Amino acid sequence: MLKYQNNNKTLQGRFTKYVQIDTQSDPLSETTPSTAKQKDLGKVLVEELLEMGITDAHLDDFGYVYATIPATTEKEVPVICFCSHMDTSPDCSGKNVKPIIHSNYQGQDLVLPDDESIILKMEEHPDLKDQIGNDIITASGTTLLGADNKAGLAEIMEAASFLISHPEIKHGKIRILFTPDEEIGRGVDKADLKKLGADFAYTIDGETLGSIEDETFSADGAVLTINGVSTHPGFAKGKMESAIKILSDVISALPADCLSPESTELKEGFIHPVTFGGSVEQAEARFILRAFNDEELSANGELLDATVQNIIEDFPNSTYELKITPQYRNMKQVLDQYPQVIECGIEAIKRAGIMPKQQSIRGGTDGSRLSFMGLPCPNIFAGEHAFHGKQEWASVQDMEKAVQTIVNIASIWEEKA
């Protein structure tokens, strides 16, 4: 079987080009995409797809990129979609990213030059132990890298180019979908699945080499608004009820030794405040609630509500509003009904010479919601690590294996048809 090889470093070139385009999403924006700059990358991707010869590549008004790799077989093969997201996390700056390539990594500490206090150490990043001799890409120390999920974008683009230039590889029709706003939980809000026309999909948005993830958190978002009592601070005794202080008390009263990201692992969920602001009269905090099953997720919401009620009893003239909104659900509930999707992914990873790692992810992907929208969609590794922060890194060699896995998936579905 013909195997992908990154001999001319086009994969690395695509990736370093994409990460330098600022695409941070904005959870406070009400537009789609939440930031217009995400379309800047979308336009680049469309141009490159058209240059490959993919004639239907286009960017829609909502910032989604759609494209088709035509079938090279006469068999009736399910239509497979490969999906990655264009936005980067609002948690850390994505402006003026300077990608740095650390060639032939030998286990040393990686000190990032624009802020030498940012150091990647093997003991803090265990996956680096498997990267000896590989090429590691980081940012320069003042921004995130954007490997989440521009590694996936580069890999899908590279696989598309390889398949287009090698029509002798038999595969069915392949659809490409690049989404905005995944990092703020709105990645498929405006995705047109009828236009997409896929039967099954794979997001390329995972971490460790060989991982295939068929289980995610179930997730809700919560907005807590405290309405306090404001008065002149010089005459406030017995009158003022500061919304800021009430909200601070609520957050302080939440469990610290459990149910927080800092104290949980594996399949433990959490209640996590992500924004906080306001005034004496009114203050607001936004939370994300996470659990691997819906019952625990509901219990987390109830605990948050009970905590607010307990605190606000001491402030008789203040009120609160807690609004909890579903974001996504554990995709395993759907994927267990379509075992062939996982089986093909596992076989593709094996054919790339890698030991598959079927696992859960303490997070979510576009595949979580796509699965519940009728498009079963597990998550495949992309070689991205330490997401959402200045220590984010990616492995060029792991990215190459992801490209080969994508190509293998396309071939295996054709073989099994």
N, C-alpha and C positions, 0 to 999 in steps of 0.2 A: 504493500500500500504506500502511495506517495505521502511523504511526511513534510510538514512545514518546517523550514529552517530560516532563521532570521539572519542570513548571511550578510545582507547589505544594511543591517541595522535600521530598517524602515520602522519597525515596531518601536524601538527606543526613540526615534525621531518623531513619530506621531505623538507619543506620550509626552515628551518634553515640550512639544509645541502646544498641546492641548492645555497642560497645566498652567501655562503662562497667560491663558485667557481667563480673566476673573469672571466666575459664574456663581458667586454666592447667592443663595436664595434668602428670602426675608419672610419670617413667619408672621410679621405684622402687616404685610402687604395683602391687599384684597384682589389683586390682579392675577391673571394667569398668562405667562409665567409671573412669579412674584417679583422678579427683577428683569428688566428688558435686556440686560447684558447677557443673560443666558442664551438669547438668540444669536449673539455674536459667535458663539461656538457652534450653534446649530447651523449657521450659514456656512461655516468652514467645513463642517462634516458633509453637508449636502454637496458643496463644490467638489470635495474629494470623491464622494460616491459617484457623482456624474462623470468625473474624470476617469474613474475605473470602468465606466460603461454601463453603470446602473441607471437606466434612463428615467425611472419614475421617482427617484429620490427627491424629496421636497420637505420644506419646513412649513408647518401650518401656523395659523394666527396665534395659537396657544403655546407655541414653542416646542412642539413635538416634531421629531424627524421620523419619516417613514421611508422605507425603501424595500425593494424586492430583488433577490438573487434568483433568476429563473431556474427551473428544474433542468437537470441534465439526464433524466431518466424518463422512460415511458410508463413506469410503474405508477400505481396510485399510492402516493406517499402522503401521510399527514403533513400539513403545513406547520413548520417549526419556526418559532420566532426567537431571536436573540435580542436581549434588552439590557441596556445600561442607562444610567442617569447622568445628565450633564451638569447639574448643580453641585456645589460644594457646601459644606456645613457653615451655617452662620456663627458657629461657636468660636471660630478662629479666622483671622484675616486670610483672604485668598487673593489679595491684590499685590501685584508685582512679585509673583512667585519666581524665585530663581532656582531652577532644578540643578542639583549637583550630582554627578555620577562618580561614585566611589568604586573604581574598577578593581577587580580581583581582591575582594574583601577577605581579610585574613584573621578576623576575630577581634580586631582592635576597636577601641572606643572611637566613635565617629563624632568629632567636635564640629559643630556647625559654625561657619566662619562669621556670620553677621551677628551672632549672639553666642559667644563661647560658653555660656552657662547651659546651653541646650546641647546635651551629650547623649548619644545613643550607646548604651552599654548592653553587652550580651546578657548579663544577669537580669536586666530589666526587660529585655526583648528576647525571650527564649527561642523564637523562630530564627533568630540570627545564627544559632548554632548549626542550622542546616544550610547556611549560605556561604560557607567557606569556598573561595574561588569564584564566587558569583559577583555580579555587578549590582550594587545597591544605589538606588536613587533617593535622595532626600531633598528637602528645601534648604534654604540657607540659614534658617534660625529665627526669622521674623514672621513667617507665615506657615500655614499648613502647606502640604505638597499638592493635594488634590488627587492623589491616587484613588481615593474614594470619590468618584467612581470613574475617573478618567483612565485608569488602568483598563477597566472593562471596555470603555469606548475604543481605546487604541487596539485592544485585542479583537473586538468584533470587526473593526475596520480592517485590520490586518488579515483576519480570516476571510472577510469578504473579498479583498483584493486577491488573495491566494486562490479562492474558489473560482472567481471570475477568470483568472489567468490559467486555470487548470480544469477545463471543462470535461476532461477525461475522468475526473472524480464524480462518481454517480451520487446524486442527491435529489431530493424533492425540492419543491419551492420553499425558499427561505425568506422570511420576513424580518426586517430590522426595525426596531423601535428604540429611539432615544428620547428620554423623558426629562422634563424640568421638575424642580421642586420636590424631588424624592426626600431630601433631607428634612423637609418640614411636613412630611406626611401627606403631601398632595400630588405625588408623582403621577398618578393615573386618573386624577379627577376629570380630565378632559380627553383622555385617550379614547379614540374611536375604534373599538374592537371589531365593529362590523367592517370598517374599512381595512383594518389590519388583516382580518380573515385567517387567523392562525388557529390551529387545533391545540397545540401545546407550546410552551415557552420555557426559556431558561434565562434568568437574570445572571449576568456575569459581574458579580459584586461581592465576592467572598474573599476570605483572608488566606489561610494556610494552604500551601500546595497540596492538591489532592482532595480538598474538602468539597463535599456536596451537601447542602443543607436543605432538609425537608421539613424543618420545624422552626418557627419563629415565636417571639412573644405575641400575645394578644395585647392590644394597646388602646388606651383611651387618653384623651387630652382633657385637662380641667382648667377652668378659669375661676379663681376665687376673688370676689370683690368685697371689700370691707367698707361700709359706710359709717364713718365715725362722727364725732361732734367737734367742730372747730370753734375756737373762741380766742380772744386776745391772750397770749401767753402770760401777760402780767396779771391777768385777772381770771386765771383758768382753774383755780382750785375748786374741786367738786363739780366742775362743769366739762372740761375738755376730756374727750375720749379719742385718743389719737389712733386713726386707722393704721398708720405706719407701725405703731407699737403693737397693736392688736395682731396685725398680720405677722409681725416678727415673732410674737408669742406662739402663734399657730405653728409656724415653721419650726421653732425651737422645741415644741411639744411632740413633733413627729418622731417616731423611733429612730435612733441613731445607730444602734447595734444590730439592727435588721431593717428590712424594707427601705434601704437607701442604696444607691449605686456603690457607695464606698464600702459597704459591709455585706454585699451579696455576690453570689457566683452561681454557676451551673444553672439550675432551674428555679432559683429564687427570684421573686419579683420585687418591685420597689415603687415608692412614691417619691417623685423627684421634682423640686421646684426649679424652673429653668429661667424665669424672669421675675423681677420684683420692682415695683415702683409706685409712686403716688404721692399723696400729701396727707396732712392731718385729717382732712375731711373725707378723702377717699383714697384707698390704696388697692392695688391689684397684683396678684401673683398668678403665673401660669405654671402648671404642673404637667408632667407626663406620668401616667400610671402604666405599669407593666406587670404581666404575669403570663405563665405558659398555659393556663386554662382559664376559661371565662368566669368560673366561680370565684377563683382567687382574685381575678381582676375586679369583679364587682365588690368583693370584700375590701379591696384596697380603697375603692371609692367611698365605701361606707365608713371606713376608718378615718379617712380625711374629713368627711362630713361630721362625724362624731367628735373629732378633735376640735373642729371649728366651734361646734355647739358648746363644748365644754369651756373653751376659752372665752367666748363672747358672753357667757352668763354673767361674768364680772363687769360687763359694760352694758348696763340696762338700756341706754339710749342709742346704742349702735345696732346695726343690722348687717347681714351678709347675704351674698348670693353665690352659690356654687353651681357652675354649669359644667357638666361632664359630657364630652362628645366622643363617640367611637372613632378610632383612627384606622386600625386594621385588626385582623384576627389571625390566630395561629394557622398557617397554611397547611399544616399536617392534617387538619380535619378534611381537607379536600384531596391532598396528594395521596393519602392512603387508599383512595378510590381509584387511583391511576398508577399502579405500581410500575407499569412499563416506562413511565417518564423517568423515574429514578433508576430503573434497571439500565436504560440506555445511557444515562449519565455516568453511572458507575463503570460500565463497559468502556465508554469513551476515555475515561480517566486511566483505566488499566492499559488501554492501547497506547496511551502516551507514555507508558513506562512508569506509572506512578501508583502507589498504594492508595486506593480510595479511602476517604474518611467521611463516612455518613454521620452527620451530627446536627445538633441544634445550634441556633444562633441567638445570642442575647441582643436581639435587635429586630429590625424588620427590613424588608426590601419591597420594591414595587411588586415582586412576585406574591407577597402576602395578599395584597388586594386583588391582583390579577387573578389569582386562584379562585377567589370568591366571586369574581365577575365572570367566571366561566372559562378561564384560560389557565389550566393547571401549570404551575411555574415554580420549580425549585431554584436554588441558587448555587452557582458554580464558583469555585475559587478564581480570584483575579490577581493574586500576589500582592495585595495591598495590606498594609499593617499600620497599627497605631493611629487609627482614624481620628480626624477632627482636632488634631493638635500639631504643634510645631515639630514633634518627633516622628511624624508620619513618614513611612518609607515604603519602597516597592523594590521587588527583585526582578531584574530584566529576564533572567533565566526562568523564573516562575511564570512570568507573563508569556514567555514563549510556549511553555507547556499549556497555558490556558488557551492560546491560539490553536495548538494542535488538538486540544480537547474539543473545541468548538467544531473544527473540521471533522473530527471523529464522530461527534454526535450527528452531524448531517449525514455522514456515510452510513452509520448504523441504522438510522431510521429507514434509509432506502433499502438496506440489506434485509431488514425484517419485514418489509412491506409485502 
